[in-house]
Amino acid sequence: MFQNTKIKKRVNINEFVKFIKEYEKEQIECTDHTFFRLSQKQREIFTCEELKRILFDEKPFLVGIQHNKNYAVFYKYKNKNLKIILGMKPQKINIVTFYYIEQWQIPKV
């Protein structure tokens, strides 16, 4: 199971940013699964709109494709490490989930 979520290939950050900007914000979707790890208070802070803003306006420090073909995108967000998992499809992007990680959890790829 953990093998599926390991990064198999690093993605060029500038190419990823350019690729994301080819989508409209309406083509990026959150699902019930996106927020399943969060408390109600956290859901008030992290909205789908805030996640979209991060994707469009912030520059990640690491991007990789996992064995399960989802993208793992890492950001510095409010002095913490934020990991966002994306399911990429031709017409839309699904934000699968996201969470804070510790420095030691950042993959070495």
N, C-alpha and C positions, 0 to 999 in steps of 0.2 A: 504494500500500500504506500509506504513512504517513498518508494522508488518512483512512483508516478508523479510525486510533487517535487522531486529533485530537478534542478535546472540542468538541462542537457546541452543548451547552447546559449551563449551570451549574445545579446542584441545591441547593436550600436545605438547609443542614446539619442543622438541627433536624428537618426533614421526613424526611430520609434516616435519621437516628438512630431516629426513631419508626417508620419503615418497617421497618428491620432488626429492631427488637425485636418485630415482629409474627411473626417466624419463630422456630422452636425451633432450638436448636443442632444438632439431628439433621438439620435441613433444609438445613444448610450443608455442602457437600461439597468436598473437595479431590480433585484428579485427579493422575495422573502428571505432567501438564503443569504443575501448580502448582509443583512443585519442580525442574523440569528445569534451571534455571539454577544450582542450588546444589551445592556440594561436599558430601561425606558429613558433614563436621564442621558445616557450616551446617545440614544437615538435622536434626542433633541439637538445634540451638538453635531453629530455626523448624519447629515441628510444626503439624499441622492444628489442634490444640487451641489453640496460641498464636495462630494467625491468627484463630480464632473468638473468642478472648478479646479481641483487639484490636477486632474488629468490634463486639462487644457492650459492651465496657467503656471504650473510648477514644473521644474525640470527634475526628473529622477536621477539618482546617482548610480542605479544599477537596473538593468532590464534583462530578463532571460526567458527562454521558452522551456517549460517543464516537460517531462516525459509524457504527461497527459495532454500535451499541446496547449495548455493554458499559459498565458504570460504572467510572470511574477515581476511586478514593478515596485521598486523601492524608492521611497522619498524621505527626505528630512522634513518633518512636519512638527512644528512647535517644539523643537529641540528633541524630538524622538524619532525613531525609525519606524516608518509606516510601510507595510507591505500590502499591496493591492493585487488581487488575482483577477485576471481578465480572461473571459472566453471570447475569442475573436471570430466573427463570422463576416461573410462578405457584405452584408447590409446593416449589421449592427454589432455592438460590443456589449457583452454582459459583464457587469461587475459581479463576479462570483462571491467574493468575500474580501475582507480586509482586516488587518489587526496590527497592533504595535508589536515590534520585536526588539529584543535586546541586541546589542552590538555583536555578541558572539554568535547570534543566529543568522547573521548576514552571510550568505554563501560565498565561498571562495571559488569563483569560476574564471 
